[in-house]
Amino acid sequence: MKVRVVVTDDGGNTFEGEATLVAVGGARSPRRKSGGQSRVPGRTSPDLSLPVRAFVKRHAKGLGGPQKFTVLLARLSGGKAGVAVGLKEIENVWNRMKEPMGGRFNSAYTTRAKDNGWVDTPKTGYYALRSGWAEALEE
């Protein structure tokens, strides 16, 4: 089981990370159904060297707007957390790819992606990935 932990100390410093928990003692792990595959292949390790359109078609298929926003931001920032990309650039790229993105850009996606902890706004009009952005691929 994977867990995500966010801790803030008395000084206001925030620490975050992920961990994998293992059952202890007599607990049994749940059985997996045989023959199952992941929902969409290729989401676990995004290939950031792909052109933007191919990247989005491969990794954003079947996702909602906030996840698609995060995937597009990941491609534009090279998958690096903390690299700021302008909202105008994101919106322009999105609107050039209406078919794979599912329509025109909606600014509500930015807020929902922030609410889920996938992106942050280092300054007005710019967005940057947070360290846990890859969770958007799993939803």
N, C-alpha and C positions, 0 to 999 in steps of 0.2 A: 504494500500500500504506500503510495506517495503522499507526503504532506508538505505543505508550504507554511513557513513560519516567518512572521514579521514581528520584531521586538523593538520597542523604543525605550532607551534608558532615561535616567533622570536628567541627563544633560541635553535631551532632545535628539540624540543620534539614533538613526533608524538602521537596523540590521535585518537583512532578509536572507532566506535560503530555502533549499529544498532538501528533503531527506526521504529515504526509503525505509519503512518500518517492516520488521519481520515478526511473524507470530512466534510467541514463546510458549513453551510447555505443551499441553495437550490440545491446543487449538489447531484445527485443520484448515488448510487453505482451501478456498472454494475451487471446485473442478471447472475446468474450461471445457466448452463444447468442442468436440472434434471437428476439424475441417473449417474452423472459423478463420477469417482473415480480418485485418484491420479495416475500418470503414472505408478509407480511401488510401491506397498505397502511396508511399512517397512522402507522407506528411511528417514522419518522425525526424528526418534529416533533410531540411530544405537545401536545395542546390542554388545558392545565391549567385552562381555564375551564369544562370539562365537569363535570357532577355526578359524584360519586365512582363510582357504579355504571356510568354510561356510559363514564367514563374507563377503568375496569378492563376492561370488555367490549371496548373498542376496542384498548387497548394491551397487555393481558396475555394475550390469546387465544393459545393454543398454547405458552405459556411454562411453565417449571417453577416450583416453589414459591419458591425464592430470588429468581427474577426477578419473580414476582408480588408478593412482599414488597417488593422495591425499587420496583416500579411504584406500589404502594399508598402507600408512604412518600413517593414523589415527589409524588403528588397531594395528600397531607395536608400536606406541607411547602411546597407551591406550587412545587416543582421547584428550590428554592434549597438549595444545598449548605450544610451547617453548621447548618440550622434543626432543632432537636431536637423530636421527637415522642415522646410516651410510649408504651411498649409496650402498656399496657392499652388505650389509644385505638385503636392499630393492630389489636390482637386483636379488640376489639369490632366495629370496622367490618368486618374480614375475616369474622367469624362471622355478621354480618348479610347477607353476600353469598356464601353457601356455593356456590351454583350457578356463578357466573362464576369463583370462586376455586378450584373443584375440591374443596371439602370444608372441614372445620374447620381452623383455624389450627394449625400445627405449629411449635413453637419452634426446631426444627432449621433452619428456613429463615433465621432471623436469623444463625446462625453461618455458614451457607454463603454468605449474601450478604456478610458481613464477610470471609470467606475469599477471595471474588472481588474485594474492594476496592470494592464498590459503596456500602456503608454503613459507618458508624463508630458507636461508642458514646461520646458526650462525657461521659456520667455513667450510673451504673447505672439501668437501666429506661428509658432514652431512646435513640433512634436518630436519626441524621442522615445525609443523603446525602453522598457524597463527590463530588468534581468529575467523576469518570468514570462516574457512575451510569447514563448513557444506554447504556453498553455492554450492560446487562442487556436492553435492547430488541432487540439484534441477535443474541442467542444463540438 
